[in-house]
């Protein structure tokens, strides 16, 4: 639509106020993410995009801006703010609470974002927003393909609820590829690969794994292809037991999903085996992880048959609450250290797709860690000698910054796990070896922009811009961590 001089909200519509965005629930139909951009690159000129939904009339306000991501004062420069009619089922169905919806947005590439808008417990509309940096206009592409899944409690969402973490999960794994969790009410769910073709303007959804080992688009983990065989904790050879690798995250009992990029460039997705509508009752991380292999490493992005983009990694310690003090390992937070090809005996179907063994990995908690090496748990280490937690502390996300530095985001209070200001903690540490880590920075997110109340998206809120800079789309304002180069 043409540019016009408008107020926000437009045409007497409803949109949540700035003060509403400070509420712990975060039900303000607002999502944003870092894109990067190509026209103005560098730490001081990074392109961001946000979407705000309004109701009666139903529009989306899309804001584009650049800002200094290494400054607490930001230095934001607005490039364009326009009103769009997004269309699709989400903007024409069950719109009586449109301006309160939980929505989520992830970067696809430097000028493109993927937006998810649920409209019932079984369905969402996905939108691709592509920015033209010569005009800062957006082209909007709408996708209702029947594979989108919804939000279990969409009509009364609250970002402190585990449903939001599970059902809104999206993680970019390389340019033009985003991995999503799509949940259909309380019946089933799918780990789904979405591939954007910037030339054909198509978004291809491929179901990789499911909660009942059926309905997938590829063969790798389908029950019809037989059981998989992966090495167990401390067993990188021999013949481990076979099992169905189900992505078991049904809606009414949401699990925690952990995503982590290894130092080898592959992505690992792990879930808890016990779910609950309360974060304090979620535990028991799987002893295996789904593994995404980027196209640069041989991934083929297959949409049928056997896919070389997806494998499975075994070798995790199986424990209900993990190995860390105060049960802070319950969500299965981890960072891969040494991942090797699966040396266990391979039988069909394992000889048709990649499989790996987690020879060593870091079990990550909110304030401490343990390095596991080939079946041996080493000494538990606090990230900082003066910071010790308790049973209220919980892991959220961890990332490798480079080959030997890592970042951890945790919470010091389960009761306000996602939302309240002051409970969110961060650490940046150097990994030296399995018995020593050196803290290089830590702190607490405080201030007016420190409610972690955007769509939960659990372990996929932080994005690494480079080895020295992180940005987060989980707070009610831009949060970033950076270090001198």
N, C-alpha and C positions, 0 to 999 in steps of 0.2 A: 504494500500500500504506500501511497505517496507520503512524504513528510508533512506533518501538520503540527501546528502549535497546540499542544495538549497539556492538560494537567494530569497528575497521577494521584488517585485513580481517575480514569477517563470515563466520561458519560454517566456519572453517578454510580459507577460500579464499586464493589467492595474489594479492598486490599488491606492486608494486615499492616499495622503501623510500625514505625521504627521501634517503639517501645515494646510491641509484641515480639519483635525479633530477639529481645533480651530475655524473654520468658524461657524457663528451662524446657518446656515442651517443644518449643521451636516449630509450632504448627503454623507456618507463615507462607507456605508455597513459594519458597525461595531456595534457589540453588545456584552455585557459582563454581568456577574452576579456573585454574591457570591454563592458558594455551601456549604462550611463548611468543607466537607471531614470527614473521619473517621480515617485515618492513622495518621494525625497530627492535633489534636484538640487543642482548646484554642485560646485566643485572638491574640496570636502572630503567629499562624500557621493555618490560614484559607484558604481553597482552593477556587480559583477563576477560571473562564473559560471565554474566549472571542473567538469570531468568526469574521474573516475579509474575505470578499468575493473579489475575483479578477476575471477579465474578459479576455477572449482570451489568454490562455485557462482558462476555468471556473473552479476554484478551491475554496476551503475554507481553510484558515489558522486558525487552532485551537491552541490557547495558553492556557496552564495550569500553574498556579503559586500559591504559598502561600505567604502571607504577613502579617505583623503586622498591624492590623486594629485599633490599638490605638496609632498610631504614624503618624505625618504629613510627616515623611520621608519614611514611608511605610516599608522599609526593605524587598522588594520583592525578592523571590527566584523562578526562573523559573524552572519548573519541566519538561515540554516538549512543543515543538512547532512543529507541523506537518501539512503537506498539505494533504487534503482529497478531493476526488471527491464526493460531497454530493449526486448527482443524483436527481431524482424527477423532476416534471414539472417546478419548479422554476429555476432549473439549466439547462433547455433545451428549455425554452419558453421565448420569449421577453428578451433576454439577452444582448441587445445592450447597456443597462445602468446598468448592473448587479453590477458594483463596486460603484454605487451611490445609491443603493436601501436603503429604510428605512427597517430595520429589527429589531426584538425585541427578547429578551431572558429572560426567567424566570426560577428560580430554581424549580425543581420537588422534589428532595430530596437531601441528602448530597453529592451524587456523580453523579447526573443526572440533565440535563437542557433541557428545551423545547425552540426551536428556530422557529420563524415564518418568512418566506420570501415571501412577496407578489410578484406576477408577472403580475397581471392586476387588474382592479377595482373589479373583482368578485372572484378572487381565489388566494390562497397562498398555499405553501407547509409547513407543520409542520415537524420538525425534532426533534427526541429525541437523545441527545448525552449522552452516559453513560460512565463514567470514570472508568477505572481499576486502582486503586491506587497502585497496585503492579508494574505496568509498566508505568502508566500515558498515556496509550493509550486510544482511544475513540472508542466505537462501535456506529455507526450511524444508526438510524432507520428512514425510510422515510414514510410519510403519506399524500397521496392525496386522500381524501375520499369524495370529493364533498360537504363537510360541512364547508370548511375552510374560505370562505370569502376572500376579497382582500383589497386593499388600494385605496380609491376613486381617488386620484391623484398620483398614484404610479410612473408615468413616469417623474414627476417633483416634487418630494416630498420636503417638507421643514418642519422641526420639529416645526416651529412656527405656522403652520397651524392646526386648530382644527381637520381636517381629521385624522391626524396622531395620535392624542390623542385618538380618538374614535375607529378607525379601527385597531389599534395595541394594544389595551388594553388587558393585561393579568395579572391575580392576583392568586398567589398560596394561597390556603385556608387550606390545610393540606398536609402532605406527599403524593405524587403521584396524587394529584388533583389540577388542574389549571382551573380557570374560565376565559373564553375569550369572547370578543365581536367580532363577525364575520359579516362583512357588505358586502352586494352584490350590488355594484354600488350604484345607488340612489333609489333602489326599496325596499329593505327589510334588516333586520338585526336580529341576534339571539344572545341571551346570552347563551353561550355554556359551558357545563361542560366537561372537558377532563380528563380521568382517565388512568394513566399509570400502567400497570401490569408488574413489573420488572421480573417476572418469565416467563410469556408467551410472553413478549416483544410486547405487543399490546397497542395501544392508542385508547380508546373508546370515541367518541364524542357524547354527548347527548344534543340536543337542548332543553333548559329549558323554554325560553320565546322568543317571537318574536315581531316585530314592527306591525304586523297585527293580532295577536292572533290566528295564524294558523301555521301549519308546525312544531309544536313541537313534540318531541319524548315522552314526558310525558304528563299526563292529566291535571296537576295542574292548568295551566293558559290558557288552550285551550278554545277558544270561544265556542266550541261544548259542553263544560262541564258547561257552564253558567257563570254568573258574580260572582266575589268575593265580600266579604263584610268585610271591615276592619274598626276599629274605627278611627274617624277623630281627629283632634287636640282638646285636652281637652275633649274627649268623650271616656271613657274606658268601657262604658256599653251602653245598649240600642240597637237600630237597625239602624246603619248608612246606607247611600245609597250604592247600589251595582254598580259595574263598572267593565269593562274589564281592567285588569292590563297589558297593552301592554308595551313591551320594545321598545319604539318608538325612535330609533336612526338612521333614514335613512341617507344614505351617503352624499347627497348633502347639507344637513343642519345638520352638526354634533352637537351632544349634549355633555355636560360634564358628565362623569361617575365618581361617588365618591364611593370608596370602603373603608370600615372601619371595623376593628375587634373590637367587643365589649368586655367589661370586662368579659362577660359571655362565651366567646370563640366562639360565632357565628359570621359570616361575613355578612355585610349588603351592598347592592349595590343599589345606588340611581342615577337617571338621571335628567337632566333638561328637562323641557317640551318644551322649546323654543331653537331651534338650529340655527346655523349660520356658515358661512365660516369665520367669524371674532370673536375672543374671546370676544371682547367688546359688542357683540350682543347676547351672550348666557346668559340665565337667567331662572328664574321660576322653581325652583327645585320641584320635585314631593312630594306629601304629603304621600308617601309610599315608602318602600324599599324592594327589593327582599332579602330574608334571607337564607343563607346557614347554614345547621346544620351539623357539623362534624360527622364522623362515631362514634367517642367516645361518642357523645351525642345523638345517635339514628339515624343518617343519614344512608340511605341504598344504596346510589349511584344507584338507580334504573334507568334503561335505557328505560323503558316503563311503562304504567299504572300510578298508583299514586306513587309519590316519597315522602319519608319522609326526604330527604336531602334538600328539598326546601320548604320554606314557604314565607309569606309576613308579613310585619310589618307596621302598620299604626300609626297615632298619631303625624306626623310632621306638623308644621305650614305651611300653604299654603300662600306664598307671592312671588310676582314676583322677588323682589330683596332681599328677606330675611328681617330680623329685624335689621341688623347691620348698623351702620353709613356708609355713602359713598358707599352703595350698595355692600359691600364686601361679603355679604351673598348670592349673586346671583347664585353661582354654587352649593349651597346646601351642603357645607362642614359641617360635623357633627361628633361627637363622642357619642355613646350610653352611658348612665349612668345607668338607671334602665329600663330594658325591661321585660315586664310581658306577660303571656299568654293572648291571646285575650279573653276578657270577654264579647265582644259583641255577640249578637245572631248569631249563626252559622246556615246557611242553605247550602244545596248542592250548590257548591262542597266543601265548606269550612270545612266540617267535615271529609274530606279525607286527609288533609295535615295540617301542623302546621301553626298557625297564631299568631301574637304577637302585643303588644301595647307599643309604645315608651313613657312610663310614664314620663321619664326625659331624656334629652339629651342636649349636648352642641352644639350650633350653632357656627361654626368655621369660622372666617374670617382671613384675612392676618395679621391683627395686633390687633384684638379684638374679643371678644366672648360674647355670652349670653347663660345662662342656662335656658331652658324651663322645667317647672315642671307641668305636668297634665293640660296643657292649659294656664299656666301663664308664661309670659316672665319676667325674673328677670333683674337686672341692667346690662347694658353693661360694660364690663371690658376690658381694654387694657392689653396685656400680660406683658408689662413693662411700667412704668409710664412715661418714657422719650421717648417712641416710639409711635408716632401718624402718621397715614397715611392719604390718600386722595382717591379720586375716581379712581386713577390709580392703586391702590393696589388690588391684587387678591389672593384668596386661591388656593393652589395646593394640599396639602396632610396633613393629621393629623393621629397620631397613639397614642394609649395608650401605655406607657412604662411599667407601672405596674398598680396597682389598683387605684392610685391617682396621677400619673405623666403622662404628655402627651407632645407630640412633634408636632409642626406646621411648615410646609414649605410654604412660601408665596412668592409673587413677588410684588415689588413696582412699576412695570411699565407694563401696559397692552401691550403697543406698542411692547415691546420686551419680551413678556410673557414667552417664554420657553428658550430663547437662551442667552441673553447678560450677560456678566460677571458683577457682582456687584448688580444686581437687585434682586437676590434670597436671602431671609431672613429666619432665623430659630429662633425658641423659644422653650425652655424647661421650663414647668411650673408645679407647684404642684396644683392640684385641691383640694381646702379645702372644700368649699360648694358652693351653688348656688350664693353667693354674694361675694366670695373672692377667688382669685388665687394668688399664689406667684411665681414670676419669679426666676428660678434657672440658667438661661443661655440664651444668645441670641447673634446673630451675623449675618454677611453678608458673603456669599461665594465670595471670591475674589482670584485672582491669575491666573496662566496659565491654571489651570485645573478646571476653574469655569464657563465654558459655559454649560448650561443645555440643551445640543443639541443632546442627544441620542434620540431614538424613544420615543415620548412624554409620552405615557403610563400614563399620568395624575396622578391620585391618587394611583398609584401602583408602584412608583419608589423606595420608601424606603422600606427596609426589616429590621425587628427587629431580631437581632441575639440573644440577651438576654435582660433582663430588663434594662441594662445599655448601650447597644451598638446598633447603627443603621448603615447600609450601604446603599448606593444609586447607582443604575445603570443608572441614568439619565444624569450624567455629562460626559464630555469628559475625565475625569480621576476619579479614585476612590475618593469618598467623604464619610466621616463617622462622626458620632457624638458619643461621649462616655462620661461617667461620672465615677468618682471613686466609687467603690462598698462599 
